[in-house]
Amino acid sequence: MPPSFETLRERLLQRGTESAESIARRLEDAKREMAEAITYDVMITNGDLDVAIATLKKRIQEIRSTR
């Protein structure tokens, strides 16, 4: 999950690798996915990639230890 919708938009625009149409489609998909996130068991915010990866690894270990 991006820290915010605006952050996601800025990231996509800064990359400069996709057409305006592709970015618009991805942002529409992201709106829907972000709205559905409340139904997920785990949500990790990707503000910093290293922190997000560490958090993901920790959550996987926690889940595995409860099984």
CHARMM-style PDB file with segment names, atoms N, HN, CA, C and O in Angstrom:
ATOM      1  N   MET     1       0.844  -1.163   0.000  1.00  0.00      PROA
ATOM      2  CA  MET     1       0.000   0.000   0.000  1.00  0.00      PROA
ATOM      3  C   MET     1       0.899   1.239   0.000  1.00  0.00      PROA
ATOM      4  O   MET     1       1.818   1.327   0.814  1.00  0.00      PROA
ATOM      5  N   PRO     2       0.654   2.175  -0.879  1.00  0.00      PROA
ATOM      6  CA  PRO     2       1.427   3.418  -0.837  1.00  0.00      PROA
ATOM      7  C   PRO     2       1.022   4.233   0.389  1.00  0.00      PROA
ATOM      8  O   PRO     2      -0.075   4.050   0.918  1.00  0.00      PROA
ATOM      9  N   PRO     3       1.889   5.122   0.840  1.00  0.00      PROA
ATOM     10  CA  PRO     3       1.529   5.952   1.997  1.00  0.00      PROA
ATOM     11  C   PRO     3       0.252   6.769   1.760  1.00  0.00      PROA
ATOM     12  O   PRO     3      -0.513   7.030   2.688  1.00  0.00      PROA
ATOM     13  N   SER     4       0.039   7.164   0.509  1.00  0.00      PROA
ATOM     14  HN  SER     4       0.661   6.953  -0.245  1.00  0.00      PROA
ATOM     15  CA  SER     4      -1.176   7.903   0.151  1.00  0.00      PROA
ATOM     16  C   SER     4      -1.400   7.764  -1.353  1.00  0.00      PROA
ATOM     17  O   SER     4      -0.503   7.372  -2.099  1.00  0.00      PROA
ATOM     18  N   PHE     5      -2.606   8.091  -1.774  1.00  0.00      PROA
ATOM     19  HN  PHE     5      -3.336   8.409  -1.169  1.00  0.00      PROA
ATOM     20  CA  PHE     5      -2.924   8.055  -3.195  1.00  0.00      PROA
ATOM     21  C   PHE     5      -2.055   9.060  -3.943  1.00  0.00      PROA
ATOM     22  O   PHE     5      -1.563   8.776  -5.035  1.00  0.00      PROA
ATOM     23  N   GLU     6      -1.872  10.227  -3.352  1.00  0.00      PROA
ATOM     24  HN  GLU     6      -2.272  10.458  -2.465  1.00  0.00      PROA
ATOM     25  CA  GLU     6      -1.056  11.272  -3.989  1.00  0.00      PROA
ATOM     26  C   GLU     6       0.389  10.810  -4.146  1.00  0.00      PROA
ATOM     27  O   GLU     6       1.017  11.090  -5.168  1.00  0.00      PROA
ATOM     28  N   THR     7       0.920  10.113  -3.160  1.00  0.00      PROA
ATOM     29  HN  THR     7       0.410   9.885  -2.331  1.00  0.00      PROA
ATOM     30  CA  THR     7       2.285   9.585  -3.257  1.00  0.00      PROA
ATOM     31  C   THR     7       2.387   8.605  -4.416  1.00  0.00      PROA
ATOM     32  O   THR     7       3.357   8.636  -5.173  1.00  0.00      PROA
ATOM     33  N   LEU     8       1.401   7.744  -4.557  1.00  0.00      PROA
ATOM     34  HN  LEU     8       0.613   7.719  -3.942  1.00  0.00      PROA
ATOM     35  CA  LEU     8       1.399   6.796  -5.664  1.00  0.00      PROA
ATOM     36  C   LEU     8       1.384   7.535  -6.996  1.00  0.00      PROA
ATOM     37  O   LEU     8       2.151   7.208  -7.902  1.00  0.00      PROA
ATOM     38  N   ARG     9       0.523   8.514  -7.112  1.00  0.00      PROA
ATOM     39  HN  ARG     9      -0.100   8.779  -6.377  1.00  0.00      PROA
ATOM     40  CA  ARG     9       0.434   9.297  -8.352  1.00  0.00      PROA
ATOM     41  C   ARG     9       1.773   9.939  -8.694  1.00  0.00      PROA
ATOM     42  O   ARG     9       2.227   9.891  -9.837  1.00  0.00      PROA
ATOM     43  N   GLU    10       2.398  10.539  -7.684  1.00  0.00      PROA
ATOM     44  HN  GLU    10       2.029  10.578  -6.756  1.00  0.00      PROA
ATOM     45  CA  GLU    10       3.697  11.186  -7.894  1.00  0.00      PROA
ATOM     46  C   GLU    10       4.757  10.176  -8.318  1.00  0.00      PROA
ATOM     47  O   GLU    10       5.554  10.459  -9.213  1.00  0.00      PROA
ATOM     48  N   ARG    11       4.778   9.010  -7.691  1.00  0.00      PROA
ATOM     49  HN  ARG    11       4.131   8.780  -6.964  1.00  0.00      PROA
ATOM     50  CA  ARG    11       5.752   7.975  -8.045  1.00  0.00      PROA
ATOM     51  C   ARG    11       5.596   7.544  -9.494  1.00  0.00      PROA
ATOM     52  O   ARG    11       6.577   7.428 -10.230  1.00  0.00      PROA
ATOM     53  N   LEU    12       4.353   7.308  -9.895  1.00  0.00      PROA
ATOM     54  HN  LEU    12       3.557   7.403  -9.297  1.00  0.00      PROA
ATOM     55  CA  LEU    12       4.114   6.875 -11.270  1.00  0.00      PROA
ATOM     56  C   LEU    12       4.523   7.948 -12.273  1.00  0.00      PROA
ATOM     57  O   LEU    12       5.119   7.641 -13.306  1.00  0.00      PROA
ATOM     58  N   LEU    13       4.211   9.185 -11.976  1.00  0.00      PROA
ATOM     59  HN  LEU    13       3.727   9.434 -11.138  1.00  0.00      PROA
ATOM     60  CA  LEU    13       4.575  10.276 -12.884  1.00  0.00      PROA
ATOM     61  C   LEU    13       6.087  10.474 -12.951  1.00  0.00      PROA
ATOM     62  O   LEU    13       6.631  10.717 -14.029  1.00  0.00      PROA
ATOM     63  N   GLN    14       6.769  10.372 -11.816  1.00  0.00      PROA
ATOM     64  HN  GLN    14       6.328  10.174 -10.940  1.00  0.00      PROA
ATOM     65  CA  GLN    14       8.215  10.594 -11.778  1.00  0.00      PROA
ATOM     66  C   GLN    14       8.982   9.528 -12.550  1.00  0.00      PROA
ATOM     67  O   GLN    14      10.053   9.806 -13.090  1.00  0.00      PROA
ATOM     68  N   ARG    15       8.452   8.324 -12.606  1.00  0.00      PROA
ATOM     69  HN  ARG    15       7.583   8.098 -12.167  1.00  0.00      PROA
ATOM     70  CA  ARG    15       9.143   7.265 -13.343  1.00  0.00      PROA
ATOM     71  C   ARG    15       9.276   7.602 -14.820  1.00  0.00      PROA
ATOM     72  O   ARG    15      10.302   7.328 -15.443  1.00  0.00      PROA
ATOM     73  N   GLY    16       8.235   8.193 -15.367  1.00  0.00      PROA
ATOM     74  HN  GLY    16       7.402   8.415 -14.861  1.00  0.00      PROA
ATOM     75  CA  GLY    16       8.258   8.561 -16.775  1.00  0.00      PROA
ATOM     76  C   GLY    16       8.313   7.369 -17.720  1.00  0.00      PROA
ATOM     77  O   GLY    16       8.813   7.485 -18.839  1.00  0.00      PROA
ATOM     78  N   THR    17       7.806   6.230 -17.279  1.00  0.00      PROA
ATOM     79  HN  THR    17       7.399   6.136 -16.370  1.00  0.00      PROA
ATOM     80  CA  THR    17       7.898   5.012 -18.086  1.00  0.00      PROA
ATOM     81  C   THR    17       6.561   4.585 -18.678  1.00  0.00      PROA
ATOM     82  O   THR    17       6.512   3.626 -19.448  1.00  0.00      PROA
ATOM     83  N   GLU    18       5.486   5.269 -18.341  1.00  0.00      PROA
ATOM     84  HN  GLU    18       5.526   6.048 -17.715  1.00  0.00      PROA
ATOM     85  CA  GLU    18       4.163   4.850 -18.800  1.00  0.00      PROA
ATOM     86  C   GLU    18       3.424   6.017 -19.436  1.00  0.00      PROA
ATOM     87  O   GLU    18       3.685   7.186 -19.150  1.00  0.00      PROA
ATOM     88  N   SER    19       2.496   5.656 -20.307  1.00  0.00      PROA
ATOM     89  HN  SER    19       2.285   4.706 -20.540  1.00  0.00      PROA
ATOM     90  CA  SER    19       1.671   6.680 -20.951  1.00  0.00      PROA
ATOM     91  C   SER    19       0.685   7.254 -19.938  1.00  0.00      PROA
ATOM     92  O   SER    19       0.446   6.675 -18.879  1.00  0.00      PROA
ATOM     93  N   ALA    20       0.124   8.397 -20.288  1.00  0.00      PROA
ATOM     94  HN  ALA    20       0.318   8.867 -21.149  1.00  0.00      PROA
ATOM     95  CA  ALA    20      -0.882   9.026 -19.424  1.00  0.00      PROA
ATOM     96  C   ALA    20      -2.080   8.098 -19.247  1.00  0.00      PROA
ATOM     97  O   ALA    20      -2.669   8.040 -18.168  1.00  0.00      PROA
ATOM     98  N   GLU    21      -2.440   7.373 -20.306  1.00  0.00      PROA
ATOM     99  HN  GLU    21      -1.961   7.421 -21.183  1.00  0.00      PROA
ATOM    100  CA  GLU    21      -3.570   6.450 -20.234  1.00  0.00      PROA
ATOM    101  C   GLU    21      -3.274   5.300 -19.271  1.00  0.00      PROA
ATOM    102  O   GLU    21      -4.134   4.898 -18.488  1.00  0.00      PROA
ATOM    103  N   SER    22      -2.061   4.783 -19.338  1.00  0.00      PROA
ATOM    104  HN  SER    22      -1.362   5.111 -19.974  1.00  0.00      PROA
ATOM    105  CA  SER    22      -1.667   3.690 -18.455  1.00  0.00      PROA
ATOM    106  C   SER    22      -1.664   4.141 -16.998  1.00  0.00      PROA
ATOM    107  O   SER    22      -2.119   3.411 -16.118  1.00  0.00      PROA
ATOM    108  N   ILE    23      -1.157   5.330 -16.747  1.00  0.00      PROA
ATOM    109  HN  ILE    23      -0.787   5.923 -17.462  1.00  0.00      PROA
ATOM    110  CA  ILE    23      -1.133   5.867 -15.384  1.00  0.00      PROA
ATOM    111  C   ILE    23      -2.567   6.061 -14.878  1.00  0.00      PROA
ATOM    112  O   ILE    23      -2.875   5.715 -13.737  1.00  0.00      PROA
ATOM    113  N   ALA    24      -3.427   6.605 -15.713  1.00  0.00      PROA
ATOM    114  HN  ALA    24      -3.176   6.887 -16.639  1.00  0.00      PROA
ATOM    115  CA  ALA    24      -4.823   6.814 -15.308  1.00  0.00      PROA
ATOM    116  C   ALA    24      -5.479   5.485 -14.952  1.00  0.00      PROA
ATOM    117  O   ALA    24      -6.201   5.394 -13.959  1.00  0.00      PROA
ATOM    118  N   ARG    25      -5.232   4.455 -15.758  1.00  0.00      PROA
ATOM    119  HN  ARG    25      -4.646   4.529 -16.565  1.00  0.00      PROA
ATOM    120  CA  ARG    25      -5.812   3.140 -15.493  1.00  0.00      PROA
ATOM    121  C   ARG    25      -5.263   2.566 -14.185  1.00  0.00      PROA
ATOM    122  O   ARG    25      -6.017   2.005 -13.390  1.00  0.00      PROA
ATOM    123  N   ARG    26      -3.970   2.702 -13.962  1.00  0.00      PROA
ATOM    124  HN  ARG    26      -3.357   3.158 -14.607  1.00  0.00      PROA
ATOM    125  CA  ARG    26      -3.373   2.187 -12.725  1.00  0.00      PROA
ATOM    126  C   ARG    26      -3.902   2.925 -11.506  1.00  0.00      PROA
ATOM    127  O   ARG    26      -4.118   2.316 -10.458  1.00  0.00      PROA
ATOM    128  N   LEU    27      -4.108   4.219 -11.632  1.00  0.00      PROA
ATOM    129  HN  LEU    27      -3.932   4.713 -12.483  1.00  0.00      PROA
ATOM    130  CA  LEU    27      -4.636   4.992 -10.505  1.00  0.00      PROA
ATOM    131  C   LEU    27      -6.077   4.611 -10.196  1.00  0.00      PROA
ATOM    132  O   LEU    27      -6.465   4.559  -9.029  1.00  0.00      PROA
ATOM    133  N   GLU    28      -6.872   4.345 -11.223  1.00  0.00      PROA
ATOM    134  HN  GLU    28      -6.557   4.388 -12.171  1.00  0.00      PROA
ATOM    135  CA  GLU    28      -8.249   3.888 -10.998  1.00  0.00      PROA
ATOM    136  C   GLU    28      -8.244   2.531 -10.298  1.00  0.00      PROA
ATOM    137  O   GLU    28      -9.024   2.303  -9.373  1.00  0.00      PROA
ATOM    138  N   ASP    29      -7.372   1.637 -10.737  1.00  0.00      PROA
ATOM    139  HN  ASP    29      -6.738   1.821 -11.488  1.00  0.00      PROA
ATOM    140  CA  ASP    29      -7.244   0.334 -10.076  1.00  0.00      PROA
ATOM    141  C   ASP    29      -6.821   0.512  -8.623  1.00  0.00      PROA
ATOM    142  O   ASP    29      -7.333  -0.160  -7.728  1.00  0.00      PROA
ATOM    143  N   ALA    30      -5.883   1.422  -8.403  1.00  0.00      PROA
ATOM    144  HN  ALA    30      -5.466   1.968  -9.130  1.00  0.00      PROA
ATOM    145  CA  ALA    30      -5.374   1.655  -7.049  1.00  0.00      PROA
ATOM    146  C   ALA    30      -6.467   2.191  -6.130  1.00  0.00      PROA
ATOM    147  O   ALA    30      -6.536   1.802  -4.964  1.00  0.00      PROA
ATOM    148  N   LYS    31      -7.312   3.067  -6.632  1.00  0.00      PROA
ATOM    149  HN  LYS    31      -7.256   3.382  -7.580  1.00  0.00      PROA
ATOM    150  CA  LYS    31      -8.415   3.584  -5.811  1.00  0.00      PROA
ATOM    151  C   LYS    31      -9.279   2.438  -5.299  1.00  0.00      PROA
ATOM    152  O   LYS    31      -9.626   2.378  -4.119  1.00  0.00      PROA
ATOM    153  N   ARG    32      -9.616   1.535  -6.206  1.00  0.00      PROA
ATOM    154  HN  ARG    32      -9.335   1.583  -7.164  1.00  0.00      PROA
ATOM    155  CA  ARG    32     -10.453   0.394  -5.836  1.00  0.00      PROA
ATOM    156  C   ARG    32      -9.723  -0.507  -4.838  1.00  0.00      PROA
ATOM    157  O   ARG    32     -10.293  -0.914  -3.825  1.00  0.00      PROA
ATOM    158  N   GLU    33      -8.478  -0.810  -5.130  1.00  0.00      PROA
ATOM    159  HN  GLU    33      -8.016  -0.480  -5.953  1.00  0.00      PROA
ATOM    160  CA  GLU    33      -7.710  -1.690  -4.252  1.00  0.00      PROA
ATOM    161  C   GLU    33      -7.496  -1.071  -2.872  1.00  0.00      PROA
ATOM    162  O   GLU    33      -7.558  -1.776  -1.865  1.00  0.00      PROA
ATOM    163  N   MET    34      -7.249   0.226  -2.814  1.00  0.00      PROA
ATOM    164  HN  MET    34      -7.199   0.799  -3.632  1.00  0.00      PROA
ATOM    165  CA  MET    34      -7.047   0.893  -1.528  1.00  0.00      PROA
ATOM    166  C   MET    34      -8.340   0.898  -0.720  1.00  0.00      PROA
ATOM    167  O   MET    34      -8.310   0.773   0.504  1.00  0.00      PROA
ATOM    168  N   ALA    35      -9.458   1.038  -1.390  1.00  0.00      PROA
ATOM    169  HN  ALA    35      -9.483   1.139  -2.384  1.00  0.00      PROA
ATOM    170  CA  ALA    35     -10.750   1.011  -0.687  1.00  0.00      PROA
ATOM    171  C   ALA    35     -11.030  -0.376  -0.119  1.00  0.00      PROA
ATOM    172  O   ALA    35     -11.655  -0.499   0.934  1.00  0.00      PROA
ATOM    173  N   GLU    36     -10.574  -1.414  -0.805  1.00  0.00      PROA
ATOM    174  HN  GLU    36     -10.066  -1.314  -1.660  1.00  0.00      PROA
ATOM    175  CA  GLU    36     -10.790  -2.791  -0.364  1.00  0.00      PROA
ATOM    176  C   GLU    36      -9.792  -3.225   0.712  1.00  0.00      PROA
ATOM    177  O   GLU    36      -9.976  -4.271   1.334  1.00  0.00      PROA
ATOM    178  N   ALA    37      -8.762  -2.451   0.933  1.00  0.00      PROA
ATOM    179  HN  ALA    37      -8.613  -1.601   0.427  1.00  0.00      PROA
ATOM    180  CA  ALA    37      -7.685  -2.841   1.848  1.00  0.00      PROA
ATOM    181  C   ALA    37      -8.175  -3.118   3.265  1.00  0.00      PROA
ATOM    182  O   ALA    37      -7.553  -3.891   3.993  1.00  0.00      PROA
ATOM    183  N   ILE    38      -9.266  -2.504   3.656  1.00  0.00      PROA
ATOM    184  HN  ILE    38      -9.771  -1.876   3.065  1.00  0.00      PROA
ATOM    185  CA  ILE    38      -9.770  -2.736   5.018  1.00  0.00      PROA
ATOM    186  C   ILE    38     -10.207  -4.179   5.223  1.00  0.00      PROA
ATOM    187  O   ILE    38     -10.367  -4.627   6.358  1.00  0.00      PROA
ATOM    188  N   THR    39     -10.401  -4.904   4.131  1.00  0.00      PROA
ATOM    189  HN  THR    39     -10.271  -4.540   3.209  1.00  0.00      PROA
ATOM    190  CA  THR    39     -10.822  -6.304   4.244  1.00  0.00      PROA
ATOM    191  C   THR    39      -9.633  -7.266   4.301  1.00  0.00      PROA
ATOM    192  O   THR    39      -9.824  -8.467   4.493  1.00  0.00      PROA
ATOM    193  N   TYR    40      -8.427  -6.763   4.139  1.00  0.00      PROA
ATOM    194  HN  TYR    40      -8.272  -5.788   3.984  1.00  0.00      PROA
ATOM    195  CA  TYR    40      -7.245  -7.617   4.115  1.00  0.00      PROA
ATOM    196  C   TYR    40      -6.823  -7.989   5.529  1.00  0.00      PROA
ATOM    197  O   TYR    40      -7.062  -7.231   6.469  1.00  0.00      PROA
ATOM    198  N   ASP    41      -6.207  -9.131   5.683  1.00  0.00      PROA
ATOM    199  HN  ASP    41      -6.013  -9.747   4.919  1.00  0.00      PROA
ATOM    200  CA  ASP    41      -5.685  -9.557   6.981  1.00  0.00      PROA
ATOM    201  C   ASP    41      -4.431  -8.771   7.363  1.00  0.00      PROA
ATOM    202  O   ASP    41      -4.202  -8.473   8.536  1.00  0.00      PROA
ATOM    203  N   VAL    42      -3.635  -8.447   6.368  1.00  0.00      PROA
ATOM    204  HN  VAL    42      -3.821  -8.689   5.415  1.00  0.00      PROA
ATOM    205  CA  VAL    42      -2.375  -7.733   6.609  1.00  0.00      PROA
ATOM    206  C   VAL    42      -2.263  -6.618   5.588  1.00  0.00      PROA
ATOM    207  O   VAL    42      -2.551  -6.812   4.407  1.00  0.00      PROA
ATOM    208  N   MET    43      -1.843  -5.444   6.049  1.00  0.00      PROA
ATOM    209  HN  MET    43      -1.608  -5.286   7.009  1.00  0.00      PROA
ATOM    210  CA  MET    43      -1.608  -4.325   5.146  1.00  0.00      PROA
ATOM    211  C   MET    43      -0.265  -3.712   5.507  1.00  0.00      PROA
ATOM    212  O   MET    43      -0.027  -3.357   6.662  1.00  0.00      PROA
ATOM    213  N   ILE    44       0.604  -3.589   4.527  1.00  0.00      PROA
ATOM    214  HN  ILE    44       0.411  -3.877   3.589  1.00  0.00      PROA
ATOM    215  CA  ILE    44       1.927  -3.018   4.749  1.00  0.00      PROA
ATOM    216  C   ILE    44       2.040  -1.762   3.901  1.00  0.00      PROA
ATOM    217  O   ILE    44       1.811  -1.796   2.692  1.00  0.00      PROA
ATOM    218  N   THR    45       2.393  -0.658   4.538  1.00  0.00      PROA
ATOM    219  HN  THR    45       2.580  -0.631   5.521  1.00  0.00      PROA
ATOM    220  CA  THR    45       2.562   0.604   3.839  1.00  0.00      PROA
ATOM    221  C   THR    45       3.992   0.699   3.326  1.00  0.00      PROA
ATOM    222  O   THR    45       4.949   0.494   4.073  1.00  0.00      PROA
ATOM    223  N   ASN    46       4.121   1.010   2.050  1.00  0.00      PROA
ATOM    224  HN  ASN    46       3.344   1.176   1.443  1.00  0.00      PROA
ATOM    225  CA  ASN    46       5.424   1.098   1.424  1.00  0.00      PROA
ATOM    226  C   ASN    46       5.871   2.553   1.320  1.00  0.00      PROA
ATOM    227  O   ASN    46       5.866   3.146   0.242  1.00  0.00      PROA
ATOM    228  N   GLY    47       6.258   3.113   2.468  1.00  0.00      PROA
ATOM    229  HN  GLY    47       6.262   2.631   3.344  1.00  0.00      PROA
ATOM    230  CA  GLY    47       6.830   4.452   2.472  1.00  0.00      PROA
ATOM    231  C   GLY    47       8.323   4.375   2.221  1.00  0.00      PROA
ATOM    232  O   GLY    47       8.903   5.251   1.580  1.00  0.00      PROA
ATOM    233  N   ASP    48       8.938   3.322   2.732  1.00  0.00      PROA
ATOM    234  HN  ASP    48       8.466   2.611   3.253  1.00  0.00      PROA
ATOM    235  CA  ASP    48      10.365   3.046   2.569  1.00  0.00      PROA
ATOM    236  C   ASP    48      10.477   1.557   2.239  1.00  0.00      PROA
ATOM    237  O   ASP    48      10.022   0.715   3.013  1.00  0.00      PROA
ATOM    238  N   LEU    49      11.072   1.236   1.111  1.00  0.00      PROA
ATOM    239  HN  LEU    49      11.442   1.921   0.483  1.00  0.00      PROA
ATOM    240  CA  LEU    49      11.098  -0.148   0.645  1.00  0.00      PROA
ATOM    241  C   LEU    49      11.751  -1.089   1.641  1.00  0.00      PROA
ATOM    242  O   LEU    49      11.230  -2.176   1.890  1.00  0.00      PROA
ATOM    243  N   ASP    50      12.880  -0.694   2.218  1.00  0.00      PROA
ATOM    244  HN  ASP    50      13.302   0.189   2.016  1.00  0.00      PROA
ATOM    245  CA  ASP    50      13.563  -1.571   3.179  1.00  0.00      PROA
ATOM    246  C   ASP    50      12.693  -1.847   4.404  1.00  0.00      PROA
ATOM    247  O   ASP    50      12.647  -2.974   4.896  1.00  0.00      PROA
ATOM    248  N   VAL    51      12.016  -0.833   4.886  1.00  0.00      PROA
ATOM    249  HN  VAL    51      12.054   0.083   4.486  1.00  0.00      PROA
ATOM    250  CA  VAL    51      11.128  -0.998   6.040  1.00  0.00      PROA
ATOM    251  C   VAL    51       9.947  -1.890   5.662  1.00  0.00      PROA
ATOM    252  O   VAL    51       9.542  -2.748   6.446  1.00  0.00      PROA
ATOM    253  N   ALA    52       9.398  -1.693   4.475  1.00  0.00      PROA
ATOM    254  HN  ALA    52       9.727  -0.995   3.839  1.00  0.00      PROA
ATOM    255  CA  ALA    52       8.264  -2.507   4.029  1.00  0.00      PROA
ATOM    256  C   ALA    52       8.668  -3.978   3.918  1.00  0.00      PROA
ATOM    257  O   ALA    52       7.911  -4.861   4.321  1.00  0.00      PROA
ATOM    258  N   ILE    53       9.844  -4.241   3.380  1.00  0.00      PROA
ATOM    259  HN  ILE    53      10.459  -3.524   3.052  1.00  0.00      PROA
ATOM    260  CA  ILE    53      10.321  -5.620   3.257  1.00  0.00      PROA
ATOM    261  C   ILE    53      10.525  -6.241   4.632  1.00  0.00      PROA
ATOM    262  O   ILE    53      10.123  -7.382   4.864  1.00  0.00      PROA
ATOM    263  N   ALA    54      11.139  -5.507   5.536  1.00  0.00      PROA
ATOM    264  HN  ALA    54      11.465  -4.581   5.348  1.00  0.00      PROA
ATOM    265  CA  ALA    54      11.358  -6.021   6.895  1.00  0.00      PROA
ATOM    266  C   ALA    54      10.031  -6.305   7.590  1.00  0.00      PROA
ATOM    267  O   ALA    54       9.892  -7.313   8.282  1.00  0.00      PROA
ATOM    268  N   THR    55       9.068  -5.425   7.409  1.00  0.00      PROA
ATOM    269  HN  THR    55       9.181  -4.606   6.847  1.00  0.00      PROA
ATOM    270  CA  THR    55       7.750  -5.617   8.006  1.00  0.00      PROA
ATOM    271  C   THR    55       7.074  -6.857   7.428  1.00  0.00      PROA
ATOM    272  O   THR    55       6.468  -7.642   8.158  1.00  0.00      PROA
ATOM    273  N   LEU    56       7.181  -7.025   6.123  1.00  0.00      PROA
ATOM    274  HN  LEU    56       7.673  -6.387   5.530  1.00  0.00      PROA
ATOM    275  CA  LEU    56       6.592  -8.201   5.481  1.00  0.00      PROA
ATOM    276  C   LEU    56       7.223  -9.485   6.019  1.00  0.00      PROA
ATOM    277  O   LEU    56       6.511 -10.434   6.347  1.00  0.00      PROA
ATOM    278  N   LYS    57       8.540  -9.520   6.109  1.00  0.00      PROA
ATOM    279  HN  LYS    57       9.119  -8.749   5.842  1.00  0.00      PROA
ATOM    280  CA  LYS    57       9.222 -10.702   6.633  1.00  0.00      PROA
ATOM    281  C   LYS    57       8.783 -11.003   8.065  1.00  0.00      PROA
ATOM    282  O   LYS    57       8.556 -12.158   8.426  1.00  0.00      PROA
ATOM    283  N   LYS    58       8.666  -9.954   8.871  1.00  0.00      PROA
ATOM    284  HN  LYS    58       8.850  -9.016   8.578  1.00  0.00      PROA
ATOM    285  CA  LYS    58       8.239 -10.131  10.259  1.00  0.00      PROA
ATOM    286  C   LYS    58       6.829 -10.705  10.336  1.00  0.00      PROA
ATOM    287  O   LYS    58       6.567 -11.610  11.128  1.00  0.00      PROA
ATOM    288  N   ARG    59       5.922 -10.179   9.514  1.00  0.00      PROA
ATOM    289  HN  ARG    59       6.135  -9.443   8.871  1.00  0.00      PROA
ATOM    290  CA  ARG    59       4.538 -10.665   9.529  1.00  0.00      PROA
ATOM    291  C   ARG    59       4.461 -12.118   9.068  1.00  0.00      PROA
ATOM    292  O   ARG    59       3.684 -12.901   9.615  1.00  0.00      PROA
ATOM    293  N   ILE    60       5.258 -12.484   8.071  1.00  0.00      PROA
ATOM    294  HN  ILE    60       5.889 -11.848   7.626  1.00  0.00      PROA
ATOM    295  CA  ILE    60       5.277 -13.876   7.611  1.00  0.00      PROA
ATOM    296  C   ILE    60       5.737 -14.784   8.738  1.00  0.00      PROA
ATOM    297  O   ILE    60       5.148 -15.841   8.965  1.00  0.00      PROA
ATOM    298  N   GLN    61       6.786 -14.381   9.443  1.00  0.00      PROA
ATOM    299  HN  GLN    61       7.264 -13.523   9.258  1.00  0.00      PROA
ATOM    300  CA  GLN    61       7.278 -15.184  10.574  1.00  0.00      PROA
ATOM    301  C   GLN    61       6.210 -15.300  11.656  1.00  0.00      PROA
ATOM    302  O   GLN    61       6.016 -16.379  12.215  1.00  0.00      PROA
ATOM    303  N   GLU    62       5.518 -14.210  11.957  1.00  0.00      PROA
ATOM    304  HN  GLU    62       5.675 -13.333  11.502  1.00  0.00      PROA
ATOM    305  CA  GLU    62       4.463 -14.234  12.974  1.00  0.00      PROA
ATOM    306  C   GLU    62       3.343 -15.192  12.580  1.00  0.00      PROA
ATOM    307  O   GLU    62       2.860 -15.973  13.400  1.00  0.00      PROA
ATOM    308  N   ILE    63       2.941 -15.122  11.326  1.00  0.00      PROA
ATOM    309  HN  ILE    63       3.334 -14.488  10.659  1.00  0.00      PROA
ATOM    310  CA  ILE    63       1.862 -15.994  10.848  1.00  0.00      PROA
ATOM    311  C   ILE    63       2.301 -17.456  10.893  1.00  0.00      PROA
ATOM    312  O   ILE    63       1.537 -18.324  11.317  1.00  0.00      PROA
ATOM    313  N   ARG    64       3.517 -17.723  10.461  1.00  0.00      PROA
ATOM    314  HN  ARG    64       4.137 -17.018  10.118  1.00  0.00      PROA
ATOM    315  CA  ARG    64       4.013 -19.103  10.467  1.00  0.00      PROA
ATOM    316  C   ARG    64       4.106 -19.648  11.888  1.00  0.00      PROA
ATOM    317  O   ARG    64       3.857 -20.833  12.110  1.00  0.00      PROA
ATOM    318  N   SER    65       4.458 -18.812  12.840  1.00  0.00      PROA
ATOM    319  HN  SER    65       4.661 -17.850  12.660  1.00  0.00      PROA
ATOM    320  CA  SER    65       4.633 -19.284  14.221  1.00  0.00      PROA
ATOM    321  C   SER    65       3.302 -19.591  14.906  1.00  0.00      PROA
ATOM    322  O   SER    65       3.274 -20.285  15.922  1.00  0.00      PROA
ATOM    323  N   THR    66       2.204 -19.082  14.359  1.00  0.00      PROA
ATOM    324  HN  THR    66       2.226 -18.518  13.533  1.00  0.00      PROA
ATOM    325  CA  THR    66       0.892 -19.331  14.958  1.00  0.00      PROA
ATOM    326  C   THR    66       0.220 -20.568  14.353  1.00  0.00      PROA
ATOM    327  O   THR    66      -0.874 -20.943  14.775  1.00  0.00      PROA
ATOM    328  N   ARG    67       0.850 -21.188  13.391  1.00  0.00      PROA
ATOM    329  HN  ARG    67       1.738 -20.883  13.048  1.00  0.00      PROA
ATOM    330  CA  ARG    67       0.239 -22.363  12.734  1.00  0.00      PROA
ATOM    331  C   ARG    67       0.796 -23.633  13.288  1.00  0.00      PROA
ATOM    332  OT1 ARG    67       0.404 -24.718  12.859  1.00  0.00      PROA
TER     333      ARG     67
END
